[in-house]
Amino acid sequence: MTVVSGGIGGARFLRGLLHVLGPDDEVTVIGNTADDIWLFGLKVCPDLDTVMYTLGGGIDDERGWGREDESWRAKEELAAYGVEPTWFGLGDRDLATHLVRTQMVQAGWSLSAVTTALCARWLSALRPAVRLLPMSDDRVETHVVIEDPGGDGRRAVHFQEYWVRLHAEVPAYDVVVVGQADATPAAGVLEAITDCHVLLLPPSNPVVSVGTVLDVPGVREAVTAAPAPVVGVSPIVGAGAVRGMADQLLTALGVEVSASAVAVRYGARARGGVLDGWLIDTVDQAQLPVIEAAGIACRAVPLLMRDLRASASMARAALDLALP
Amino acid sequence: MTVVSGGIGGARFLRGLLHVLGPDDEVTVIGNTADDIWLFGLKVCPDLDTVMYTLGGGIDDERGWGREDESWRAKEELAAYGVEPTWFGLGDRDLATHLVRTQMVQAGWSLSAVTTALCARWLSALRPAVRLLPMSDDRVETHVVIEDPGGDGRRAVHFQEYWVRLHAEVPAYDVVVVGQADATPAAGVLEAITDCHVLLLPPSNPVVSVGTVLDVPGVREAVTAAPAPVVGVSPIVGAGAVRGMADQLLTALGVEVSASAVAVRYGARARGGVLDGWLIDTVDQAQLPVIEAAGIACRAVPLLMRDLRASASMARAALDLALP
């Protein structure tokens, strides 16, 4: 089966999914790379790493990103040199991942090959087997258009700056995904969509996580045309994002912040969209008819991934909706 | 005044020298860069860093290299990825220096400019003022010829591999300094030699520290022709190096391991060499006539830099020999 994943939401959903699958199942994860960033000369892939660390048992569970038992001594020293940015948390243990990746990328390896090499440490012992593919080997970067702090018009900042430095607390006017139009799907991505028996979209940000994967040229078309059922999980519960800043970014794009509006935006596959089914939270049960009227099968279940049990039962519900 | 420096020996000598100089003095250090190495995609300059950390108060005094209060978490993680080499100690705090340097070098800055930028943190408050120049902005790398562990002939390994991994415990047959013939002195190096009023060679390795600086095309000639007196300090006390592996490498080059043999190898400036004066240890007092017969003024004083006081009195003796 194939899962499109952003960072924390996707990774926790995947952890639940692995729990309900059998040991002989195989999961291919297509990871978002549009929030990748070069920092201090290092190529950092936050979403790929969050998936890799979460499934491989190396994640800091409290934060949801980065390595458990982390320290920040290199970061303190970078700050002592006066080097910017100081707002991004590169931990000492985490740094090793970025060093290996950067060295390989600079030696000419594709991001796919590098990701496979890094995952050999984290994922190779997993049963069910998990394979992590970046959505593309090309550089694709989400930028968010904000008010210029100088007061003179607007400017675009890297998604990480908007999210980590500005805590998504300033108004977002638009989302610009640099390099997207010229990107090609990484090796295996289209096959993973076309050849799977279920395709799942976890409760990740529909704009900057799932959206940027779907917008890699060829991917959305492949999802629409795939033989397998496609089921997504709403990242919106009630009037806001479960986690992250999906609400602010949806507003920037003129989309209402609700489980049904996101479903309608994705659209039913029968009508050229990407969904056959959509899981919403029980608090949003009233929106079920709107979603079904849009041609998307819908079920309301508890969507908060408080722990592995909750994530697993959510994954089970998504599978049930896909393969009734 | 100008000082040619390798790593630990040069740095400790410099610390003593700064102690005996007045606050208005100025010291230019020409640092050896031939033991620089690229590790994990990072440009590491061990000798420059040892000088910078030692004089700036950031050194681990016990080891003599790297940062005080260091941790090794990134290194452990690199090893967990199976990435080679595992024998070089890149500490978490130290990593920041290499990250800043590498990012600047890859952005097109010269090593000189990068060194100045790094030293702004460590050396800018020092009185007497200290300026650290790399010997060259070009890549120059010392390799040591050893027996091939496979048993099939000989092969050259990077100096750091010989020293750090092999602990200089295998026979060295030759020293090859890659890139040396095509290197040019960094900006300010020749001027620092020509315009100073004293030039000092601390007790650093005559082959791979002072030697590699002198062998940058134009440097040895400038030292021979400099108006200022040139005084060196023997790195050999009795029948061995005070520290490091000068003895093994001198043997590889067919040079007798003694204070006098090193002096004779450097040669008197009046006869085309680089020395006017040479400090030896009191245990080597009997070699004084041989050295003076080679045209080099000589004095025997205690040369072990046990502490700042010992280093300072050694530096004072070198200055006295230079400017009687």
Chai-1 contact restraints between the chains, C-beta under 6 A:
chainA,res_idxA,chainB,res_idxB,connection_type,confidence,min_distance_angstrom,max_distance_angstrom,comment,restraint_id
A,F40,B,L99,contact,1.0,0.0,6.0,A-B,restraint_1
A,F40,B,Q103,contact,1.0,0.0,6.0,A-B,restraint_2
A,G41,B,T102,contact,1.0,0.0,6.0,A-B,restraint_3
A,G41,B,Q103,contact,1.0,0.0,6.0,A-B,restraint_4
A,G41,B,Q106,contact,1.0,0.0,6.0,A-B,restraint_5
A,S71,B,R73,contact,1.0,0.0,6.0,A-B,restraint_6
A,R73,B,S71,contact,1.0,0.0,6.0,A-B,restraint_7
A,R73,B,D92,contact,1.0,0.0,6.0,A-B,restraint_8
A,R73,B,R93,contact,1.0,0.0,6.0,A-B,restraint_9
A,A74,B,D92,contact,1.0,0.0,6.0,A-B,restraint_10
A,A74,B,L95,contact,1.0,0.0,6.0,A-B,restraint_11
A,A74,B,A96,contact,1.0,0.0,6.0,A-B,restraint_12
A,E77,B,R93,contact,1.0,0.0,6.0,A-B,restraint_13
A,E77,B,A96,contact,1.0,0.0,6.0,A-B,restraint_14
A,L78,B,A96,contact,1.0,0.0,6.0,A-B,restraint_15
A,Y81,B,V100,contact,1.0,0.0,6.0,A-B,restraint_16
A,Y81,B,R121,contact,1.0,0.0,6.0,A-B,restraint_17
A,V83,B,V100,contact,1.0,0.0,6.0,A-B,restraint_18
A,D92,B,R73,contact,1.0,0.0,6.0,A-B,restraint_19
A,D92,B,A74,contact,1.0,0.0,6.0,A-B,restraint_20
A,D92,B,D92,contact,1.0,0.0,6.0,A-B,restraint_21
A,R93,B,R73,contact,1.0,0.0,6.0,A-B,restraint_22
A,R93,B,E77,contact,1.0,0.0,6.0,A-B,restraint_23
A,L95,B,A74,contact,1.0,0.0,6.0,A-B,restraint_24
A,A96,B,A74,contact,1.0,0.0,6.0,A-B,restraint_25
A,A96,B,E77,contact,1.0,0.0,6.0,A-B,restraint_26
A,A96,B,L78,contact,1.0,0.0,6.0,A-B,restraint_27
A,L99,B,F40,contact,1.0,0.0,6.0,A-B,restraint_28
A,V100,B,Y81,contact,1.0,0.0,6.0,A-B,restraint_29
A,V100,B,V83,contact,1.0,0.0,6.0,A-B,restraint_30
A,T102,B,G41,contact,1.0,0.0,6.0,A-B,restraint_31
A,Q103,B,F40,contact,1.0,0.0,6.0,A-B,restraint_32
A,Q103,B,G41,contact,1.0,0.0,6.0,A-B,restraint_33
A,Q106,B,G41,contact,1.0,0.0,6.0,A-B,restraint_34
A,R121,B,Y81,contact,1.0,0.0,6.0,A-B,restraint_35
